[in-house]
Every structure is written in structure tokens, then in C-alpha cells.
Amino acid sequence: MDTEATGATVPDTSSPGGLARTIRLSRAEFAPLARHLDLPEPGVLSPLTDLCAPGPDATGPVREVAELLREFTELSAAVVRIALLPLAVPDRVVDARSALFNSAPTQCRLYASRRSEDVFVGLRPGLDGGFELLAPFAPQDLAWWVQLQVQFSSGQPMPLPDKELTAEQLAFLLVLVDAYKTVFFRSFAGRRTEPTPVTVSLTDVLEAQQDALRVADRRWISHAVAELFASQLHPGGQAGVPLPPVTAVVAERELRRYEEAGYLERAGTGDSPAYEPGLTLATFAGTLFTWISLLSLHDVQVVGHEAGRPVAQEDMVLFVVTEPTVWALVSQGLTRAREDWSAVRFGLRALGVVEACNLAAEFLRPIPELELPEEVYRPRTERAPVTVAAPATERLSRPPASPVPPGPPAAPAFRPTHRVPSGGMSAWTAPDPALKAVTRIDGRVELQLLERAGDWAHIACSNGWSAWVDGRRIEEIGT
């Protein structure tokens, strides 16, 4: 997207001002609150279907509704109902996620409804294990949040290794940066008497890919970006959609392409040459060695209703904030992708702080002049996926490419580190308590701990299946 041509302006953020109030709830308190406000039966995108369902997590003390709504005492019940209505009948969901360098991403899911004008309801995990509702959450609140995330960059124009990338090419570029970062820091292991260029090889790239798959280290950009992508909720409720893996075939092809474009210079001969990054690629990679933060906005908007289910458009923008500039990735073709990102393209931009805020403001504008049929807001009777449709707007001009799908990555060996407690435990597809547990793991099953995110634990079982569980309950083997 050409941000200079959008005409967007940075919202007035001289003070955080917004109207949003916070309601702290346990799972058991959602159903009484919904009944008190007489909210409609949950629609297809509503989280209330899961949050109000009975279960072991929906037990415990329930406070009086007046106590839950104490931040809204000066507002009438009708106004509070309108403010929280998008939670029941949303026609738009925006996942806003951010991550500081070497930290787990935080998430707030924003629900909007054309029945409730230009406001969101935010839902995020609470620090006490419950939930927090933010309402009414205005677009200005979100614009302020975006500016807080990107303000630490000097926002200078930077050279670009590519302006448009397929998902496969994006995965390679991130892994290439990690490979270059690894060999660059290894070059400091000993002193040298004369300058020696830092080079990367095919082996370095493939090792960086395997490291990203095997070790959940958020200091490396390929893992940090992939983690944000995989945690997004896509139409139909599926999460865990990964970037394509970088195979040897992909790496060899991309190394040749970068060499032909002048971004890599061959520094050796033989069957496995080394490559020295040129100034453009070295500058790009160097800014990502110690990125400041990541910020992703993933937008799903309902645009119609067909065959008994809503039809949605899906888009995403990702900001990688560095000291010199703000790198922005804007998706094209995500609506059609589902779990196969082979045809998704990303526009790569180097932006200043004002341009990044303008891009976010333009991205978050709802699709204009759209009238949705009544069927969109009817209660869902089945857990069928939301249909995706041809996008109403295109964020890049060129059509998507269709590269050959890559082969699967090699699976790391299973090494049990923990086990499930004797009573068994629930498992989720993502570290998000707003999602419904997908299964229950039997007691005493051995697990391999992959990573932790707060109280969540990302685990793998001996058959290769992975999920997120309550990290406080798993038992370390040998204790």
C-alpha cells in the first residue's frame, strides 16, 4: 500500500484519553453478565459461545453484576449494552499482538459490529488467570497503542532487498537474516590480523531453519515472526498456520536469485559456495539483529452471507520496529489462503513513525458502504468455518504467484522433559484462554517442553503432535 497516497493522518495522541474501561472477569462470570445485559445469542464469530459454556473452568465464586460493572456506574444499562454488544454479534475481529525483543507476544482480540457503530470490545487474558474486557474501545485507542509500539524507531528510509515477497520468499529472507546473524557473531570469537568478509552458505541457511524449528528462541527473527503468524485466529477458528519451511530446494533457488539481483556476491567456488551480503542486504539484516518490537494487526471482516454461513475478508499488517526504521509487511491473498500460504504475497516497506501510524489507521478502517444481511447476526447452530471470499480491496497491485509447495521439514527427535498430571489436562491450539480446548491429554503421558509463554507451556507428544497447556500443572520428569 502506498501510504503517501492514502491521505491518512496520525490521530491526535497528545493524551491517552480514550473512553475504554476495564472489566475483570472469571470465566464463570461471563454468562451472568450476558444475561443481565440481555445480549443476543452469540453469533458465529462471538467468543461467548465458549466463554459461557459449562465446564471445569466455569466454576467458582461469581460476583454481583453491579460489582462487575462498577467502572460503568455513571452510564445507563442501555449504553453499557450497546458498548458490549459487539462481543455477542461481531462482524469483525481484529487480533492485535505485540512482542518485545526476546519476549512472548501479548494479545488483545477486538470485536466490532456494525450494529454498535464505531467501537470495539477488547478481550485479553488477565494477569490473575481470568479475562479482561476493554469497552468501549475506540479506533483512537488502537491508534494510540500502535504509536506507543513504533515510537522508539528513528524511522529512516532504508534500502529494500525486495518490495514484494511470496510467503516462501519471506520465510527464506528471515532465515537468511538469522543465518547471517549467527555467522556474524561467530566472527567475533577470535581476533584477526586482516579483514575477512562474513559469508553465509547453503549449510548455514539450512542450519538456521532447523534451529528455528527445533529451538524456540525469540531473539531470532524467523522464530519471532513465525510465532506471531501461527498464533492468529483465521476464519473457521483454525490457528497454528505456519510460514512455509525453507527446504534445500527453496534455499538454493533463493540464493541464486539474490546473487543474480546483486544482493549476494559469491565468495568461494566449488559445490557449496559461500556468499557475502552486499550493502543493501547487510543493512537490512543488521537492523534485524536486535529488533525492538513486533506488532501485528490481523483483520477478519464479514462481507456477506452465502450457503448458510458468513463470508469474510482477511488481511494482515506486521510491523518490525528497529532503531533505524520500521519495517512493514502487508498481506495480499490471505483471504483465499486458509492453511496454504503458497499464494500469499507480502509487500515490504521501510517506514517512518508517521507513515507507520498512517498505514495502521488506513488498514483499520472498516470496509465502507457495506450492508450485511440479518443472517450474519443469527446464532450459530454449528461450528462450521466462516467462508472466505475474494477480497473487497487489494493491498498490492500485482497478482499472487504460485510457487511449488515445499516439502515437510525434518521432525526433531522427541525428548521427554515433563509428564501430564495423573488427572489429565486440557490442551489448546494456541496460548489463548478465549479459545475452546481441542482435546484432553491422558494422565502420566510424557511430554517435551518446547517453550513457555507466561503460565502457558508449548508441548510436544511422542507422536509429533503439539499443543499449548497449563504450564503450572505439568510435572518435570525426575521430580
URNOR-V990779 format. One record per backbone hydrogen bond with DSSP energy under -0.5 kcal/mol. CO is the residue of the C=O (numbers start at 1). NH is the residue of the N-H. Records with the same first field share a line. If there is no record, write none. Layout:
CO->NH + NH
This chain:
1->3
2->5
3->6
11->13
16->18
21->135
22->24
23->25 + 133
25->131
26->29
27->30 + 31
28->32
29->33
30->34
31->35
32->36
33->37
34->39
35->38
42->380
43->46
46->49
47->50 + 51
48->52
50->53
55->58
56->59
64->67 + 68
65->69
67->70
69->72
70->73
72->75
76->80
77->81
78->82
79->83
80->84
81->85
84->87
85->88 + 89
87->48
88->43
91->302
92->112
93->95 + 300
94->96 + 110
95->97 + 298
96->108
97->296
98->106
99->294
100->103
106->98
108->96 + 110
109->123
110->94
111->121
112->91 + 92
113->116
114->117
117->119
118->139
119->113
120->137
121->111
122->134
123->109
124->132
126->129
130->126
131->25
132->124
133->23 + 135
134->122
135->21
136->138
137->120
138->141 + 142
139->143
140->144
141->145
142->146
143->147
144->148
145->149
146->150
147->151
150->153
163->348
165->346
166->170
167->171
168->172
169->173
170->174
171->175
172->176
173->177
174->178
175->179
176->180
177->181
178->182
179->183
180->184
181->185
182->186
183->187
185->188
186->189
197->199
198->277
200->275
201->205
202->206
203->207
204->208
205->209
206->210
207->211
208->212
209->213
210->214
211->215
214->216
215->217
216->218
217->220
218->102
220->224
221->225
222->226
223->227
224->228
225->229
226->230
227->231
229->232
230->240
232->234
234->237
238->234
240->242
245->247
247->251
248->252
249->253
250->254
251->255
252->256
253->257
254->258
255->259
256->260
257->261
258->262 + 263 + 264
259->262
263->278
265->276
273->202
274->267 + 268
275->200 + 277
276->265
278->282
279->283
280->284
281->285
282->286
283->287
284->288
285->288 + 289
286->289
288->291
292->101
293->321
294->99
295->319
296->97
297->299 + 317
298->95
299->315
300->93
301->313
304->311
306->309
309->306
310->387
311->303 + 304
312->389
313->301
314->335
315->299
316->331
317->297
318->329
319->295 + 321
320->322 + 327
321->292 + 293
323->154
324->156
325->322 + 327
326->351
327->320
328->349
329->318
330->347
332->345
333->337
334->337 + 338
337->340
339->341
341->167 + 344
342->403
344->167
345->332
346->165
347->330
349->328 + 351
351->326
352->356
353->357
354->358
355->359
356->360
357->361
358->362
359->363
360->364
362->365
369->371
370->372
373->376
374->377
375->378
376->44
382->384
387->312
417->477
418->447
419->475
420->444
421->424
425->441
427->438 + 439
428->468
430->432
432->435
439->427
441->425
442->445
445->420
447->417 + 418 + 449
448->450 + 460
450->216
451->458
453->456
455->471 + 472
456->453
457->459 + 469
458->450 + 451
459->467
460->448
461->464
465->461
467->459
468->428
469->457 + 471
470->473 + 474
475->419
476->479
